[in-house]
Amino acid sequence: MFDNLQNVRYMVEGSYKKLKSYYYYDKTLLYIKMNIVEFEADEKFKDKLEMLAKNLFEDNREYFEELKKQVKFCVLPKTFKSINSDTGLIRGNVDKNKKISKVNFTIELPVELLILDLMWTLFVKKIYTEHQGDFIYSHAGQFKKGVFNKEEDLIAGIDFKSNRCFEPYFQCYTKWRNKAIDSAMETCKNENTVMISLDLKSFYYYIDFDFRDFAKLFNNDERYTKIEFITSIISDIYTKYTELVVKYKKGIKKSVGKSVFPIGLISPLILRDIALEGVDNSIKKGLSPKYYGRYVDDMLIVVGTGPIEYISTEEIIENILVKKRILNTKNTKGEYEFFVEPSVKLQGEKVNCFYFERGKENILLDVYYKKIKRNSSEANLLPDIDVLSDSFNGRAYTMNSTDDSMKIRNLEFMESDNYNATLFINGLKRILKNASYDKQYMVNYLIDIVNFYSGSQAVEFSNTWRTIFELLILCKDKDRANTFYLNVKKEIETLSFDYIEEDEIYSKKKQTILNKLKRSLLLKLDISIGLAVALDYDRGKLKKHKILGRKIRQANMLSHNMVSFPLINYSMDDSINEIPLINMNLNAILSDVTIRKKIFKLDDEKICWSPRFIHLHELYFCVFYFTIGSNNKFVRDDNDSIFNRYVRMNCLSEKIPNPIIYDEEKIFEELNIARKDVVITEQCDKKNTKVGLVNTKINEDEVIDILLHPAKGITVNKKQSLYKILNAAKEEKVKYLVFPEFYMPALWLSDIGNFSKQYGITVVTGLQYIACNDRVFNTVCVIASTCGKTYFKNMIPLIREKNYYAPEERMELAALGYVSKNPSKPTYYMVNNGKEKFSTILCFEFTDIASRLIMKGEVDFLCVPQLNRDTNYFSSIVESAARDLHTLVVQANTSKYGDSRVTGPYKTDFKDILKIKGGENDSLIVGELEVKALQRFQNSYYGDFEKQVKKCLACTKVRTVSDLSKKCRSCLDKKGKIKGLPPNWN
């Protein structure tokens, strides 16, 4: 397998991409992330990859022996504990004087060996699961679909082209936890139920792993024989790590030829599942549980049980786990060991049992399930909209009491909630991104945040450092960032092992490990601020942080979701390496055509080594910014070209279908109008046709003011209001969301695209004026959510300029020195998602009868964003269009003038599905578009009508009754609310 150098290069480069992607998302081992950054920043980066490939090709042991000599370990805190012995004393603040009680020993080794470790992991996973099947009980470290295929060959059978490797942590964890809860809720309907939560004790350190026994599992598979050279290197790394750590860490066995699992390597993600497979099977066979699942070393078991007389955790463990020979009885140290694998022990203090009686209302599960739904913001693309109306301390601290009465005598203690504190900070970052705000307004939040992360909490919650620095840099608070940095540094320097647990470290080695821990934390602190400074070098105070930031940006390992414009950090223009990537000035970029076309031209080399997936809508927006204003109109690459780039960039299968099935321009020569018909794949999980109409106030003066002063159009208050509307649309499960003209800032389109893609909601909105020097554009945007036959969700942005500017609008812009032009050939988009067809007409365009004509018999509904004071005139057009086009009209106007409505071709009593005007607050009004009923009516109308005419001709009653009002009432008064089709409708 390694006798072809080209193949080895291919595997080495592919493994490096996956390695880089894995640590890009990792929030804990920042020193490994930085090692990868340094590796790639080296001008000999590609030479190093070539050298690794060449030495693998040549089986050069000397090369790898030199690398193995560089294997070391880092020390990081694991847990802190309070030293306050008086539990009866209730303090007015949280305990920020906690001490380190446990530490973790994590491996440090050259990037070349990390690459080799990941490559070997891929090989082992493929070979082992083909022999033994997948790890059905393990939910951690799951590989993405497509990483492996049915090809037996290890090169052809593994995807080495892309950076895809593991499924996101939160998805795997959520699935594991929710399955257990769902199972418990279902089981307790019919029988008493116990849910048991187990945690293995120091599993990575206690495991006694033997690579010699491991080889026997592969049944002499020749593919495993071919990777024995790499296996020997991985085995040596494990052995070297074990030999280093055993000198300092208590409790590790010194077995010859056996090793523990190094924390920080990727291979243990597979080996731990293999090592625990016997334990997993013993639980499944011994208990026949309703559910069993494991996430790393956390286990959840759900079993039905008879009545338990004396309910206690001890009794449940004895009756269910010990008697069934899952666990041995407690050893002399009071520990439970697994029967089939005594080296695997339980963390006694972390055993929890939940008992639910049959048929009773189990409130715990209901309440917990609802809380999970509320807190699932890791996967939630919408920020917390209430962060700026709430206090940080109100979220970051939890007060405990014996009941909910909040009587002083029932207060017990107050504790810090880093999870909610981090959510709050991330919410602030997302609200402030690409938004203008009063800096003074943020001061109190920043003060509270820095105070929260002080004392021992400054170190205990070290994984939040990066997030805090990013917020401070976003707020341009350089001084506070420096103060926070110095405060954390001081806390690190004062750390001690005075309260370290006895079974952690050999006493003679404590000082050595403490010094090593301090160095590791100081390095992590520098990397944390370097990751933030990568977004804006000017915010870095120390030269070393700016150097780190430049290297991080060069490797694209910074926070991509903080960058103002999608993909701009992949630009081939070197100037992008010198300017801030956050809160960028759109007008400044668009005003210079040369700069714009350079900045938005992507560098293939950066794309090649991207640590993350490039989304299709990001490419569309990049093309939009690249081409805006070209030849005085918007120019767009053809959709096939964009999609093919998307496929190539992400090394996807060429069999993946383009979500745009059909894209063709139809020219109506006699009207001098064009219509681009775009057929896309159906939206995801939307069986209804609910439309959300946004009722919001937009003033003409405000629109002009935003053109002159763009920052006024991207205020934090406006962003909060927008996200409230998006949240409401998500909760109401609308399929289409329609905003008025001039509502949306172009800077926020990418975030709206993420929302649309995730929740399957198509957004129609007018954009705020976009200025390119003296040329101004009034635009409308359709963000169409799509979902193809693959598991990729996408969205397609369709942006066009207004075809007919209102005369008053053009004159007002001219008075300000801005040029606005009607396109030489007006063009409209018509979107067909397989279920409904719709189009957009922007304000004054609605007055053009020809523009409406090209929609006749073609659309199921028509969206009309507008800022229009002449509501009487437009009201007549709406009602006329609804009848003439026999379609639903969704008109979104400013609440100041009103007449926002959904009107259909119905009888007078039914024509307005909804209608609204006024109100100070922004709101969402939801209505149902009865598209299917209209379609059925239209398809059968002419046939039904002709049948009725024939029936009347054959009816003799008409000829015998002179009074028409008495004739055939059942025929003349047809039931139903839909009006008949207009002439020449087809």
Secondary structure as GFF3:
##gff-version 3
##sequence-region A 1 986
A	DSSP	alpha_helix	5	25	.	.	.	ID=ss1
A	DSSP	alpha_helix	30	41	.	.	.	ID=ss2
A	DSSP	alpha_helix	45	57	.	.	.	ID=ss3
A	DSSP	alpha_helix	61	68	.	.	.	ID=ss4
A	DSSP	beta_strand	72	81	.	.	.	ID=ss5
A	DSSP	beta_strand	99	108	.	.	.	ID=ss6
A	DSSP	alpha_helix	111	132	.	.	.	ID=ss7
A	DSSP	alpha_helix	169	187	.	.	.	ID=ss8
A	DSSP	beta_strand	192	199	.	.	.	ID=ss9
A	DSSP	alpha_helix	203	206	.	.	.	ID=ss10
A	DSSP	beta_strand	209	210	.	.	.	ID=ss11
A	DSSP	alpha_helix	211	215	.	.	.	ID=ss12
A	DSSP	three_ten_helix	216	218	.	.	.	ID=ss13
A	DSSP	alpha_helix	222	226	.	.	.	ID=ss14
A	DSSP	alpha_helix	228	245	.	.	.	ID=ss15
A	DSSP	beta_strand	258	259	.	.	.	ID=ss16
A	DSSP	alpha_helix	268	275	.	.	.	ID=ss17
A	DSSP	alpha_helix	277	287	.	.	.	ID=ss18
A	DSSP	beta_strand	291	295	.	.	.	ID=ss19
A	DSSP	beta_strand	298	305	.	.	.	ID=ss20
A	DSSP	alpha_helix	313	316	.	.	.	ID=ss21
A	DSSP	pi_helix	317	322	.	.	.	ID=ss22
A	DSSP	three_ten_helix	348	350	.	.	.	ID=ss23
A	DSSP	beta_strand	352	356	.	.	.	ID=ss24
A	DSSP	alpha_helix	363	375	.	.	.	ID=ss25
A	DSSP	three_ten_helix	387	389	.	.	.	ID=ss26
A	DSSP	alpha_helix	392	396	.	.	.	ID=ss27
A	DSSP	beta_strand	397	401	.	.	.	ID=ss28
A	DSSP	three_ten_helix	408	410	.	.	.	ID=ss29
A	DSSP	beta_strand	411	416	.	.	.	ID=ss30
A	DSSP	alpha_helix	418	432	.	.	.	ID=ss31
A	DSSP	alpha_helix	439	452	.	.	.	ID=ss32
A	DSSP	alpha_helix	457	460	.	.	.	ID=ss33
A	DSSP	three_ten_helix	462	464	.	.	.	ID=ss34
A	DSSP	alpha_helix	465	474	.	.	.	ID=ss35
A	DSSP	alpha_helix	478	493	.	.	.	ID=ss36
A	DSSP	three_ten_helix	507	509	.	.	.	ID=ss37
A	DSSP	alpha_helix	510	533	.	.	.	ID=ss38
A	DSSP	three_ten_helix	537	539	.	.	.	ID=ss39
A	DSSP	alpha_helix	543	554	.	.	.	ID=ss40
A	DSSP	three_ten_helix	560	562	.	.	.	ID=ss41
A	DSSP	three_ten_helix	568	570	.	.	.	ID=ss42
A	DSSP	three_ten_helix	574	577	.	.	.	ID=ss43
A	DSSP	alpha_helix	586	591	.	.	.	ID=ss44
A	DSSP	alpha_helix	593	599	.	.	.	ID=ss45
A	DSSP	alpha_helix	604	608	.	.	.	ID=ss46
A	DSSP	alpha_helix	616	627	.	.	.	ID=ss47
A	DSSP	three_ten_helix	630	632	.	.	.	ID=ss48
A	DSSP	alpha_helix	639	649	.	.	.	ID=ss49
A	DSSP	beta_strand	660	668	.	.	.	ID=ss50
A	DSSP	beta_strand	673	680	.	.	.	ID=ss51
A	DSSP	beta_strand	690	695	.	.	.	ID=ss52
A	DSSP	alpha_helix	700	708	.	.	.	ID=ss53
A	DSSP	three_ten_helix	710	713	.	.	.	ID=ss54
A	DSSP	alpha_helix	716	732	.	.	.	ID=ss55
A	DSSP	beta_strand	736	738	.	.	.	ID=ss56
A	DSSP	three_ten_helix	746	748	.	.	.	ID=ss57
A	DSSP	alpha_helix	749	759	.	.	.	ID=ss58
A	DSSP	beta_strand	762	766	.	.	.	ID=ss59
A	DSSP	beta_strand	770	772	.	.	.	ID=ss60
A	DSSP	beta_strand	775	777	.	.	.	ID=ss61
A	DSSP	beta_strand	779	787	.	.	.	ID=ss62
A	DSSP	beta_strand	793	801	.	.	.	ID=ss63
A	DSSP	alpha_helix	807	815	.	.	.	ID=ss64
A	DSSP	beta_strand	827	832	.	.	.	ID=ss65
A	DSSP	beta_strand	837	840	.	.	.	ID=ss66
A	DSSP	three_ten_helix	843	847	.	.	.	ID=ss67
A	DSSP	alpha_helix	849	853	.	.	.	ID=ss68
A	DSSP	beta_strand	861	865	.	.	.	ID=ss69
A	DSSP	alpha_helix	871	884	.	.	.	ID=ss70
A	DSSP	beta_strand	888	892	.	.	.	ID=ss71
A	DSSP	beta_strand	900	903	.	.	.	ID=ss72
A	DSSP	beta_strand	912	916	.	.	.	ID=ss73
A	DSSP	beta_strand	923	928	.	.	.	ID=ss74
A	DSSP	alpha_helix	931	953	.	.	.	ID=ss75
A	DSSP	alpha_helix	957	960	.	.	.	ID=ss76
A	DSSP	three_ten_helix	964	966	.	.	.	ID=ss77
A	DSSP	alpha_helix	969	972	.	.	.	ID=ss78
###
